[in-house]
Amino acid sequence: MVKRKIFQKFSNRFPVKNSLFAKQKGVSFTELIVVLAVILIITTIVSVNYHEFRGSLALDRTANKIAQDIRKTLNLSISSPAPPVDGVVSSDFAGGYGIRFYEDENRYEALTHTGEELRYSAVEPANLEEKGIIISEVEVCTSHPVIFFFPPDPLVFIGDHSISDEDLREGPFSGSCEEMKITIALHGYEDNYREIRVNEAGFVEVLNN
């Protein structure tokens, strides 16, 4: 009896509204909606950023792959035996390796110059459609977006490759373009792109937008 009176006196003096003894207040429907909305907004932001990150990563990998394939064709031409020069014409000039780009078909292929342009398996082109990437533009001074490297130096030829005997002996090729620029972008997000540039010295670089 005495203990109960002491407890009641203590409780009256020190209310326990926020203690474990107090009755807990439930979460209202409005508060629940606000929390769910905040979670949804955060999830959307993270999802968009993740998609952009994956797209940029795919662009970087593909651009570096294309640049690597171009450099590989150059190295193949360096290791090839130099063909005879005197009296040959362009159609007989063997030993060159190159890459042709097809902007409309969104692909590129590796070629060897052996009397006619033939594909070869030393370079495996990237599957652009599978990665959701497009060739948005190929800038070159002619209507033929092709790069060829001919041994032994190698000689670099960009564009139309009707090569004269004098060009073969002395170089550089009179009909060669100074540079080719290949622009790749994410399908549906053309403002996110990468550029691969090749100049007449055979230098290859990848540029970010």
BABA-38084 format. One line per field, with one value per residue: x, y, z of N, C-alpha, C in turn; residue number from 1; residue in one letter. Coordinates in pm, whole numbers, plus 50000, padded with zeros to 5 digits. Example, Ala and Ser with C-alpha at 12.3 -4.5 7.8 and 13.67 -1.06 7.14 Angstrom:
<nodes>
nxx	[51319,51285]
nyy	[49431,49775]
nzz	[50780,50708]
caxx	[51230,51367]
cayy	[49550,49894]
cazz	[50780,50714]
cxx	[51320,51290]
cyy	[49670,50003]
czz	[50780,50787]
resi	[1,2]
resn	[A,S]
</nodes>
This chain:
<nodes>
nxx	[50083,50188,50398,50255,50135,50361,50456,50243,50257,50509,50465,50277,50427,50634,50561,50524,50516,50671,50796,50852,50629,50433,50158,50197,50206,50049,50154,50050,49840,49906,50172,50294,50254,50415,50672,50695,50688,50926,51112,51059,51138,51413,51494,51437,51615,51864,51842,51836,52086,52249,52188,52289,52556,52623,52582,52776,53004,52989,53020,53283,53429,53369,53466,53738,53785,53744,53950,54164,54139,54200,54466,54569,54548,54735,54971,54976,55031,55287,55430,55404,55544,55710,55554,55635,55721,55782,55621,55369,55013,54735,54540,54689,54843,54950,54932,54849,54660,54342,54051,53709,53434,53082,52847,52567,52486,52565,52809,53143,53423,53710,53968,54176,54421,54451,54480,54204,53955,53938,53790,53936,54039,54197,54132,53858,53564,53371,53042,52814,52534,52447,52544,52398,52483,52553,52696,52725,52834,53071,53347,53524,53739,53658,53423,53459,53483,53738,54032,54364,54664,54985,55269,55623,55650,55450,55280,55022,54689,54401,54069,53967,54145,54304,54597,54896,55198,55405,55321,55341,55615,55723,55539,55384,55053,54894,54619,54516,54326,54369,54277,54055,53746,53558,53247,53078,52776,52534,52240,51956,52045,52209,52359,52546,52849,53142,53457,53667,53972,54183,54489,54694,54944,54908,54838,54627,54352,54127,53852,53656,53321]
nyy	[49879,50119,50138,50166,50416,50576,50538,50642,50907,50976,50941,51136,51364,51341,51311,51051,51071,51034,50797,50440,50355,50512,50560,50450,50642,50592,50565,50798,50791,50987,51051,50809,50805,51023,50931,50710,50843,50992,50784,50675,50886,50905,50650,50668,50869,50747,50527,50647,50774,50548,50419,50605,50594,50328,50342,50533,50393,50176,50315,50414,50173,50066,50266,50256,49996,50011,50190,50030,49821,49955,50026,49769,49680,49846,49753,49495,49547,49646,49420,49271,49142,49361,49449,49414,49709,49835,49882,49796,49813,49968,49770,49542,49566,49421,49326,49524,49635,49714,49909,49943,50162,50152,50365,50386,50124,50078,49955,49811,49677,49464,49464,49320,49408,49247,49229,49231,49356,49183,49014,48951,48748,48832,49064,49127,49280,49503,49435,49658,49707,49527,49640,49867,50093,50342,50431,50750,50939,50964,51131,51224,51311,51210,50998,50746,50579,50456,50312,50239,50060,50026,49816,49908,50095,50193,50287,50520,50535,50716,50713,50726,50480,50470,50404,50536,50443,50617,50720,50491,50451,50685,50820,51070,50941,51091,51112,51074,51142,51386,51325,51107,51101,50928,50910,50784,50700,50672,50489,50677,50862,51078,51293,51206,51099,50961,51027,50894,50948,50943,51014,51110,51026,50795,50810,50741,50843,50875,51071,51233,51362]
nzz	[50000,50083,49900,49663,49693,49700,49437,49284,49367,49269,48996,48937,48977,48795,48485,48240,47959,47727,47770,47787,47908,47821,47596,47266,46964,46647,46292,46054,45757,45570,45638,45571,45293,45218,45291,45118,44873,44882,44886,44633,44462,44518,44434,44159,44074,44130,43959,43702,43695,43714,43475,43291,43364,43298,43021,42945,43018,42841,42601,42630,42637,42383,42208,42270,42189,41910,41844,41924,41740,41502,41552,41566,41301,41188,41312,41207,40940,40961,41030,40803,40497,40272,39969,39614,39427,39177,38874,38960,39007,39175,39221,39232,39448,39722,40071,40244,40529,40663,40772,40717,40747,40794,40799,40756,40792,41043,41136,41122,40943,40919,40677,40422,40184,39912,39620,39599,39822,40114,40391,40712,40990,41198,41328,41524,41483,41694,41817,41756,41765,41956,42187,42204,42067,41825,41504,41463,41295,41029,40946,40669,40395,40153,39975,40065,40348,40461,40600,40533,40592,40472,40428,40418,40628,40842,40533,40536,40441,40389,40300,39951,39776,39533,39418,39300,39116,39179,39423,39577,39584,39693,39865,40088,40018,39747,39718,39967,40262,40523,40773,40957,41122,41350,41493,41767,41941,42210,42146,42098,42275,42163,42241,42411,42343,42175,42019,41768,41634,41350,41203,40916,40981,41113,41376,41646,41837,42116,42196,42444,42479]
caxx	[50000,50279,50471,50165,50120,50486,50462,50148,50310,50620,50411,50212,50529,50716,50482,50603,50452,50761,50864,50797,50500,50334,50090,50263,50120,50068,50192,49932,49843,49977,50316,50335,50260,50531,50791,50700,50722,51069,51184,51042,51220,51554,51515,51437,51742,51971,51825,51876,52232,52310,52175,52385,52690,52644,52594,52907,53104,52983,53080,53429,53483,53356,53558,53874,53792,53762,54087,54255,54133,54275,54610,54607,54570,54864,55078,54980,55098,55431,55489,55388,55654,55682,55530,55713,55667,55798,55528,55242,54900,54671,54466,54783,54926,54907,55003,54790,54550,54262,53916,53607,53319,52953,52764,52425,52462,52606,52908,53271,53486,53854,53994,54314,54432,54522,54421,54069,53937,53887,53786,54030,53994,54290,54061,53716,53495,53273,52901,52763,52392,52432,52579,52311,52566,52542,52795,52643,52895,53209,53395,53642,53737,53605,53302,53498,53535,53827,54170,54454,54806,55064,55409,55682,55672,55368,55217,54883,54601,54265,53976,53984,54281,54359,54736,54984,55333,55486,55279,55392,55758,55764,55446,55253,54962,54838,54474,54478,54276,54456,54223,53921,53686,53443,53172,52982,52689,52432,52116,51855,52112,52317,52443,52652,52921,53287,53518,53792,54038,54303,54548,54773,55065,54871,54812,54487,54317,53986,53815,53526,53246]
cayy	[50000,50233,50143,50217,50559,50640,50532,50738,51041,50995,50952,51266,51468,51322,51240,50961,51074,50985,50676,50315,50334,50594,50496,50483,50700,50526,50644,50835,50756,51095,51033,50692,50846,51110,50846,50631,50935,51022,50662,50663,50989,50865,50533,50714,50941,50648,50443,50726,50790,50418,50395,50692,50543,50208,50385,50596,50286,50102,50402,50415,50042,50049,50358,50200,49875,50053,50243,49915,49748,50034,50009,49632,49672,49912,49661,49384,49591,49659,49286,49207,49168,49470,49398,49483,49840,49869,49827,49746,49906,49959,49645,49433,49602,49336,49342,49627,49601,49833,49901,50024,50192,50161,50447,50353,49989,50079,49850,49827,49547,49464,49421,49308,49449,49140,49226,49278,49372,49061,49016,48860,48717,48881,49170,49094,49407,49506,49431,49784,49698,49454,49730,49984,50204,50369,50519,50866,51016,50938,51247,51197,51404,51143,50920,50611,50582,50341,50339,50129,50072,49943,49802,49863,50202,50170,50398,50536,50590,50740,50752,50654,50427,50444,50439,50538,50389,50720,50723,50372,50464,50802,50859,51016,50924,51220,51112,51041,51249,51415,51271,51051,51110,50841,50947,50684,50755,50583,50495,50754,50964,51119,51395,51133,51039,50956,51044,50826,51020,50883,51109,51049,50968,50670,50833,50715,50893,50873,51195,51236,51485]
cazz	[50000,50092,49773,49558,49713,49658,49290,49232,49393,49175,48860,48922,48972,48673,48382,48154,47826,47622,47815,47738,47971,47751,47484,47141,46861,46519,46174,45975,45614,45500,45662,45494,45152,45202,45296,44994,44763,44893,44842,44488,44398,44532,44347,44020,44050,44127,43839,43585,43701,43687,43331,43223,43393,43215,42882,42927,43025,42713,42498,42650,42597,42238,42144,42286,42107,41771,41834,41933,41613,41403,41583,41534,41157,41163,41353,41112,40817,40990,41033,40672,40403,40178,39834,39510,39393,39036,38776,39015,39014,39306,39238,39256,39562,39832,40197,40328,40619,40690,40829,40650,40831,40726,40887,40737,40843,41183,41159,41053,40919,40891,40540,40376,40044,39840,39486,39626,39965,40176,40536,40778,41126,41300,41400,41542,41511,41803,41778,41806,41796,42082,42296,42200,42022,41681,41440,41429,41186,40987,40871,40587,40281,40035,39998,40106,40486,40479,40641,40500,40629,40383,40471,40546,40727,40722,40463,40581,40338,40439,40193,39825,39770,39399,39451,39184,39139,39245,39564,39645,39602,39768,39971,40125,39906,39706,39732,40104,40349,40636,40898,40962,41255,41368,41612,41812,42044,42261,42071,42169,42357,42075,42303,42482,42231,42177,41887,41739,41526,41290,41108,40809,41039,41179,41518,41680,41970,42154,42263,42509,42454]
cxx	[50086,50355,50384,50148,50245,50496,50368,50197,50424,50570,50345,50314,50611,50636,50573,50541,50540,50835,50798,50659,50390,50275,50153,50162,50150,50106,50067,49951,49921,50128,50370,50350,50384,50660,50805,50738,50869,51153,51176,51130,51368,51585,51522,51568,51858,51964,51871,52027,52304,52303,52275,52528,52720,52661,52730,53018,53107,53044,53232,53491,53480,53453,53701,53893,53816,53904,54189,54257,54210,54425,54657,54631,54702,54980,55089,55053,55248,55499,55477,55509,55615,55662,55619,55644,55671,55693,55397,55136,54827,54601,54558,54866,54879,54985,54945,54677,54472,54127,53825,53487,53194,52857,52617,52391,52507,52703,53039,53331,53633,53877,54143,54319,54518,54464,54275,54053,53870,53888,53892,53994,54087,54228,53914,53640,53394,53132,52832,52616,52367,52458,52491,52384,52553,52664,52716,52702,53036,53251,53525,53628,53685,53478,53332,53559,53619,53966,54254,54596,54883,55208,55501,55680,55578,55325,55070,54801,54459,54178,53996,54128,54319,54504,54822,55120,55419,55450,55339,55541,55792,55672,55468,55160,54893,54687,54425,54426,54372,54408,54088,53872,53561,53376,53072,52902,52595,52304,52009,51914,52234,52406,52554,52730,53071,53338,53648,53853,54165,54359,54639,54907,55037,54844,54661,54460,54166,53957,53675,53455,53244]
cyy	[50126,50251,50201,50367,50634,50645,50633,50881,51074,51016,51085,51377,51460,51242,51160,50954,51011,50859,50554,50288,50410,50518,50543,50536,50632,50621,50672,50797,50861,51082,50915,50726,50932,51027,50766,50720,50969,50904,50647,50763,50950,50748,50574,50784,50843,50564,50518,50742,50660,50386,50479,50643,50420,50245,50448,50492,50206,50183,50401,50284,50026,50141,50307,50073,49910,50107,50130,49836,49823,50018,49868,49615,49737,49819,49542,49424,49607,49523,49213,49235,49276,49413,49468,49612,49865,49800,49779,49854,49881,49825,49527,49455,49526,49370,49444,49573,49728,49802,49994,50040,50208,50234,50407,50216,49973,49965,49889,49689,49566,49403,49404,49338,49347,49126,49269,49284,49247,49076,48922,48853,48769,48991,49133,49222,49394,49502,49555,49777,49629,49543,49855,50109,50218,50449,50640,50947,50966,51053,51213,51279,51340,51068,50779,50616,50459,50389,50217,50163,49974,49935,49878,49967,50203,50300,50401,50597,50596,50786,50666,50606,50379,50495,50431,50477,50490,50730,50606,50387,50573,50835,51005,51010,51056,51226,51087,51163,51269,51348,51205,51060,51025,50877,50837,50743,50646,50600,50567,50863,51016,51228,51335,51053,51037,50971,50965,50895,50949,50983,51035,50996,50835,50685,50820,50767,50887,50999,51183,51366,51572]
czz	[50000,49960,49663,49570,49669,49506,49226,49249,49296,49034,48836,48909,48844,48570,48290,48015,47719,47662,47755,47794,47900,47634,47353,47039,46728,46407,46092,45829,45534,45515,45581,45346,45126,45199,45167,44875,44763,44844,44691,44414,44402,44440,44200,43985,44038,44000,43714,43582,43668,43538,43252,43244,43308,43069,42854,42931,42896,42600,42508,42600,42445,42163,42152,42204,41960,41751,41839,41803,41503,41427,41548,41384,41118,41197,41259,40984,40840,40983,40900,40585,40304,40038,39732,39470,39243,38950,38831,39004,39145,39328,39265,39384,39685,39959,40290,40413,40651,40752,40751,40743,40746,40819,40878,40795,40988,41216,41094,41036,40886,40753,40518,40227,39970,39700,39493,39778,40023,40327,40592,40927,41235,41385,41405,41577,41624,41745,41837,41845,41929,42202,42300,42156,41872,41633,41390,41314,41157,40898,40801,40460,40153,40072,40045,40247,40517,40517,40604,40543,40543,40434,40375,40657,40847,40657,40503,40469,40392,40323,40068,39811,39629,39403,39326,39220,39215,39393,39641,39674,39704,39884,40011,40005,39874,39726,39873,40178,40466,40764,40872,41106,41260,41499,41645,41928,42094,42180,42154,42258,42279,42133,42388,42379,42259,42034,41879,41618,41482,41191,41010,40856,41108,41327,41544,41821,41989,42235,42322,42475,42579]
resi	[1,2,3,4,5,6,7,8,9,10,11,12,13,14,15,16,17,18,19,20,21,22,23,24,25,26,27,28,29,30,31,32,33,34,35,36,37,38,39,40,41,42,43,44,45,46,47,48,49,50,51,52,53,54,55,56,57,58,59,60,61,62,63,64,65,66,67,68,69,70,71,72,73,74,75,76,77,78,79,80,81,82,83,84,85,86,87,88,89,90,91,92,93,94,95,96,97,98,99,100,101,102,103,104,105,106,107,108,109,110,111,112,113,114,115,116,117,118,119,120,121,122,123,124,125,126,127,128,129,130,131,132,133,134,135,136,137,138,139,140,141,142,143,144,145,146,147,148,149,150,151,152,153,154,155,156,157,158,159,160,161,162,163,164,165,166,167,168,169,170,171,172,173,174,175,176,177,178,179,180,181,182,183,184,185,186,187,188,189,190,191,192,193,194,195,196,197,198,199,200,201,202,203,204,205,206,207,208,209]
resn	[M,V,K,R,K,I,F,Q,K,F,S,N,R,F,P,V,K,N,S,L,F,A,K,Q,K,G,V,S,F,T,E,L,I,V,V,L,A,V,I,L,I,I,T,T,I,V,S,V,N,Y,H,E,F,R,G,S,L,A,L,D,R,T,A,N,K,I,A,Q,D,I,R,K,T,L,N,L,S,I,S,S,P,A,P,P,V,D,G,V,V,S,S,D,F,A,G,G,Y,G,I,R,F,Y,E,D,E,N,R,Y,E,A,L,T,H,T,G,E,E,L,R,Y,S,A,V,E,P,A,N,L,E,E,K,G,I,I,I,S,E,V,E,V,C,T,S,H,P,V,I,F,F,F,P,P,D,P,L,V,F,I,G,D,H,S,I,S,D,E,D,L,R,E,G,P,F,S,G,S,C,E,E,M,K,I,T,I,A,L,H,G,Y,E,D,N,Y,R,E,I,R,V,N,E,A,G,F,V,E,V,L,N,N]
</nodes>
